[in-house]
């Protein structure tokens, strides 16, 4: 089971990713803006989702909205 970003790149534990589209998050006052970097991601049981810390809050993000940073 491989976790891939929106471009098909394989994501690994500890990678950094960038958000490709501004996202609204339920329960948060602010949105996650396009270009926001999420560092040190963790993989979940779902290959279409990752866990990462954004603005001090741990969130589960769908990989279809993420791009791997080199």
C-alpha positions as CSV (number, residue, x, y, z in Angstrom):
1,X,0.0,0.0,0.0
2,X,1.7,3.2,-1.2
3,X,0.7,6.8,-0.3
4,X,1.0,9.1,-3.3
5,X,0.6,12.9,-3.7
6,X,-1.4,14.6,-6.4
7,X,1.4,14.2,-8.9
8,X,1.9,10.5,-8.2
9,X,5.1,10.8,-6.2
10,X,5.4,8.3,-3.3
11,X,5.2,9.9,0.1
12,X,7.2,8.6,3.0
13,X,7.1,9.1,6.8
14,X,8.8,12.4,7.6
15,X,8.5,14.0,4.2
16,X,7.5,17.6,3.6
17,X,4.5,18.5,1.5
18,X,3.0,21.7,0.1
19,X,-0.8,22.4,-0.1
20,X,-1.8,23.0,-3.8
21,X,-5.3,24.5,-3.1
22,X,-6.6,26.7,-0.3
23,X,-8.6,24.5,2.1
24,X,-11.4,25.3,4.6
25,X,-11.1,23.3,7.8
26,X,-14.1,22.6,10.0
27,X,-13.6,24.1,13.5
28,X,-10.7,26.3,12.6
29,X,-11.1,30.1,12.2
30,X,-8.5,30.4,9.5
31,X,-8.2,28.5,6.2
32,X,-5.1,26.6,5.1
33,X,-3.7,28.7,2.3
34,X,-2.2,27.4,-1.0
35,X,1.5,27.0,-0.7
36,X,1.5,26.2,3.1
37,X,4.2,23.7,3.9
38,X,3.5,20.7,6.2
39,X,6.7,19.2,7.5
40,X,7.5,15.8,9.0
41,X,4.2,14.1,7.9
42,X,3.0,10.8,9.3
43,X,1.3,8.1,7.2
44,X,-2.1,6.8,8.2
45,X,-3.9,3.5,7.5
46,X,-5.6,5.2,4.6
47,X,-3.4,5.6,1.6
48,X,-5.3,8.7,0.5
49,X,-4.6,10.6,3.7
50,X,-1.7,11.8,5.8
51,X,-1.3,13.4,9.2
52,X,0.6,16.6,9.8
53,X,0.9,19.7,11.9
54,X,-0.5,22.9,10.4
55,X,-0.2,26.1,12.5
56,X,0.2,24.1,15.6
57,X,-2.8,21.8,15.0
58,X,-2.5,18.2,14.0
59,X,-4.7,17.5,11.0
60,X,-5.5,14.7,8.6
61,X,-5.2,15.9,5.0
62,X,-6.2,14.2,1.8
63,X,-3.2,13.5,-0.5
64,X,-5.1,14.8,-3.5
65,X,-4.5,18.4,-2.3
66,X,-0.8,17.9,-1.5
67,X,2.5,18.0,-3.5
68,X,5.8,16.5,-2.3
69,X,8.6,19.0,-1.7
70,X,12.1,18.1,-2.8
